[in-house]
Amino acid sequence: MLPDGSLANRVVLVTGGGSGLGRAMALELGRLGAKVAVLGRRHEPLEETIAQLGGKGFAAPADVREPEAVAAAFDAAESELGPITTLVNNAAGNFHVRAEELSPNGWRAVVGIVLDGTFHCSRELGRRVIERGADNAQIVNIVASYAWTGGPGTVHSAAAKAGVVNLTRTLAVEWAPHGIRVNAISPGPVDTEETRERLWPTEEIREHVLRRVPLRRFGTPDEIAHACAYLVSDYAAYITGDVLTVDGGAWLEQGMFSS
């Protein structure tokens, strides 16, 4: 765990910051001293996150699929908190569906949020940092291991996340001369109220998922938040273009290791 105040020189914007992992990361970054803005489509959950930050922070309602709305959200957050140094691209959309049953609108919605949204927000930060001539900025993208293993029922999300993995590595190389580090986190099964309701609603399903995690437990939102804090901190100053997998070894349960 990083020491208190270790991120005091960071101004962070977390997309999808109104709930789940986004809220957990926002709270942890705030605890460590960062100034935090949270972005999402609905104002009320964002305000709940700000309340948990002790009222310190900024709520920026916006749809990441709309570049003009993203730019306006950055403008508003910077007016309140100062120049943004750090971006966490957490906004996502997903639902289980067979590929042959996926509608074009369903495809566009998920790819638009995950891939397009990550690009729009990253570009906005990159342009501002480069224009300012700053030399210490960070982007963390949230992906998933099915981006490289595949995952039945997730063709839209898997394709979009695979694009984000490539985006992470491409921007890491392109923006390194500008002092912008770009990394990603691939969380495994994390136990939250939403995942309990949507992904493992019965004890049978829950046990099936746990059997495929070598550590035989779910992750916690705090563990993902700690990984994010590390990647945006100076402790990770020589890390860029990487994907940190935080899943208890779950993705290794593919192929010859499956049980």
N, C-alpha and C positions, 0 to 999 in steps of 0.2 A: 504494500500500500504506500502511495506517495505521501510525503509529509504535507501537512496543512500549509497553504500559501504557496505551494510549488508552482501553481499555474496563475499566479497573481498578475502576470503580464499578458494573459490571453483574453481575447474577446471572442467568444464562441457563438456560433449559430448552429443549432441542432434542428434538423428537419424531422417531422414526425415526432416532435417533442412533447406532445400532449398526453402520451400514455406509454405503457410498456417499456421497451428498451430505451426508446428515445427519452422518456422522462427520467429513467434511472441514470442514463448518461448525463443528462443535463444537471441533475441533482449532484452527482459525484463531481463533475467539473466545477460546479458552483462551490461545493464544499472545499475544494482545493484552491479556491481563490479567484477563479475565472469569472469574468462578467459574462452572463449567459442570455442569449435570445433564443426563443423557441418558435419554430415556424410550423404551421399546419393549416388545414382547411377550416377547422372549427375553432372558434375563439374560446369557448368555455373550457375545453380541456387544457388549452394553453394557459389560461388564467389559473387553473388548478395547479399546474406545474409551477408557475410563478409564485403562488401562495406558499407552496412547499419550499421554495427557495427563500422564504422569509420576506417575500415582496420585492426582493432584489432581482431584477431581470427585466426582460421585455418580451411581450407576446406579439408575434408578427403573423397575422392570418394571411395565407397565400396558398395558391395551388402551384406546386412545383412544375406542373406541365406548362405553365404560362410564363415565358421569359420576362415579360413586362411586369408581371406580378412579383416575380422573384427579385427583379431589380428594385422595385418599390419597397419590398420588404427589407432588402439590404440597406437601402437609403434610410428607412425609418429606424432600423436597429442601430445603424452607425450614428445617426443623429442623437440617439439616446445614450449609447454605450461607448462610442468611439469606434475607430477603424477595426473591422473584423479581421482577426488573425487566423481563425480556426473554424473549419466547417466540418460538421458531422452529417453525412448524407444517409439518413436513416429512414426517410419516408418510403413506404412500400405499399403494394397492393398485391393480394394473392388470394386464390381460392382453388380448391381441388376440382379438376375437371378433365375428362378424357379429351385428348387432342381433337378427335373427330367431332366432339360436341362443343368445342370452344368457338364462340361466335367471334367475328371480326371485331366487334365492339369490345368484347371481353379481352381479346388480345391487345388491342390498342390501349385500353385503360391501364393494364398492368405494365406493359412496355413503356407507356407514356410516363407513369409515375416513377418506375424504377430506373429505367435507362435514360430517358429524356430528362427527367427531373434531376437526376444526378449530374448530367452534363450541364444543364442550365445553371444549377447552383454552383458547380465547380468553375464554370466559365466566369460567372459573376465574381467569385472570389479572386480567381486568377487575374482577371483584368484589373481589378482594384489594387491588388498587391503589386503587380508589375508596374502600374502607373505610379504608385507611391514610391517605388524603389525599395520596398521593404525586403528583408532577407531572412525572415523566420516565420513562415506560415505553414499550416498543416491542414490536410484534408484526410478524413477517415470515412471510408465507404462501407456500408454494411451489406455483405453478400451472403451466400449460402453454399455449402459444399456440393449441392446438386448442380451448381454451375459447371462443375467439371466431372461429376459422376453421372449426371442425369437423374431424373426422378419422375416416375410415372405420375401423371395428374398435375404436373407443374410445368408443362411445356412453355407457357408464357413467361412465368417467373424465372425458370431455369435459363431460358434464352436471354432474358433481360439481365439477370445477375451475371451470366457469362460475359455479356457486353460490358458490365461494370468492372469485372475483373480486368478485362483488356484495357478499359478506360483508365483504371488505376495505374497500370504499368506504363501505358503510353504517356499519360500526364506526368508520371514520376520522372521519366527521362526528359520530357520536353520542358518541364518547369523547374527541374533541379537547378539550373543556372540562376533562377530567380529566388532561390531559397525556399521553394514550396515543396514540402514533402507530402507524398500521396501514398497512403496505405489503405488496407481494408481489413475488416474483421469478418470471419465466417463463424457465426454462433451455431452451436448444435441445439439439441432440444433444451429449451429453457422453460422452467415451470413458472407460468404466470396465470392469472385469472383467465385471460383470454385463451391461452393455449389449453388450459384444462377444459374449457368449455368447447373449443372448436376442434382440437387435435387429438386429445385423449380423454373423451368424456366418460368412458367407462373404465373400471379397474382392469378389465381384460386388455383393452387397447393400451392402457398405461403400462402394464407389465410387458406387453409385446415391444413397446418402444424402448423400455429400459433394458430389455435383453440384448438390444443391439448397440448399447453404449458400454464399452469395455469397463469404464469406471462404475457402471451400474447405478448411476444417479443422474438426475436432471441438473442442468446448470441453473444458476440464479441470475437475475438481472444485475445484481451488484458485480458478479464476476465479469460480465460483459463490459460494464461501466469501468471497472478497474483496467481492463485491457485497453479500452479507449483512452483513458487518462494516461496510461503509459505511452501509447503511440503519439499522443499530441505533446507529451512532455519532452524536456531536454534529455531525459534518460534514453530516448529513442532517436537522438539527433542524427545518427548514422544509418537509420533505417528508412528506406523509401522503396516503393514499388512492390511491397510484400503483402501477403495475405496471412494474417494471424488466425489460425483455426482454433476456436475455443469450444470444443464439443465432447470432451471426455474420451476422445478416440473414436467417436461414432462413425466418421467417414471411412475409417480403416476397416469397418465391418462389411465392406464391399468385397465381392469376388471370393477369393480363397479363404477369407477370414469370416465370412458370413456364418451365422449360426441359427 
